[in-house]
């Protein structure tokens, strides 16, 4: 499964249902060389060129059910993703 958000295709998508943590990565996870945290508390991973290549969203399903979307502020412009993009991976009724 692949999810494209704000022009980045995350081709490695894994959801840990027990912990409610969503892992998104574009390409090989070893490409990440720099790490940061979004204003919302999500883990961000960047490659050597400064491109966002990975995101870890804690409480993904809970947030999506409560707020209807997950917002993530990065050094690039802010992006948001709604249930139309994540309902399958998170196991939400669409």
N, C-alpha and C positions, 0 to 999 in steps of 0.2 A: 504494500500500500504506500502511496505517495500523497503528501499533502502540500499544496503550494499556498504560501502565505506571504503577502507583500512582495511577490516576485521571487521568493526563494522556495525552491522545490526541496522539501524534506523527504528524502527517499528512504530513510531509516526511521520508522515510527514504531515505538513500543509503549504500551500502556501497562503499568503495574496496577491492576484492579485493587489488590489488597491495600496498597499504600496510597492509591489515588494519585499516582505520579505519571505524567506523560513526558516521554523522552522523544525529541525530534532532532534529527541530524541530517545534514546535507552531505552526502558522500561519506568517506572514511572518517570515523570519529577521531582518529589519530591526527588529522589535519588541524585540530584545535590547538592553538598555542597560547591563547590569551583568554582569560576568564573574567567575568564581571557579573554584576547582579542588576536586574532591572529595578526601577522604582517600586514595582509591585512585589519584589522579592523573588523573582524567577532567576534561575541560573542561565547565563548567556555564555556561549563559547564562540570564539572568533578564530579565523585562520590567519596566516602570516600577513595577508593583505588587509586585514581588518574587517573582512566580510563575516557576517553572522553565519555560522555553520551549525550551531547547535543550541537548543533551548531545553531546559528542564522545567516543567510546570508542576508545582506541588499543589494538590487540591484541584486538579483540572476538572473532573466531573462535578465536584461540589460547586465550584465557581460557575461553571457553565449552567448548571441547573438553577443556581440562585440568581445570577446576574444576566443570563442569556448570552453572554460572550466572555471571552478571556481577553483582557487588554494587557499589552506588553509594551513598555517604553524602553527603547534601545537608543544607543547613540545615533542611529539612523532614525527616520521618522517613526512615530508610534504606529503600531498596527493592532488590529483586533480580529479575532476569529470567532465565528458563531457556530451554532450546532449543525448548520448545513455542511460544514467542513469536518467537524469532529465527531458527529453523532455515531458513526459506524465504529470508529476506533475506541470510543469511550463506552460503547454499549448503551447508548441512549435511544429511546424510542423516537423515531424521526417523524 
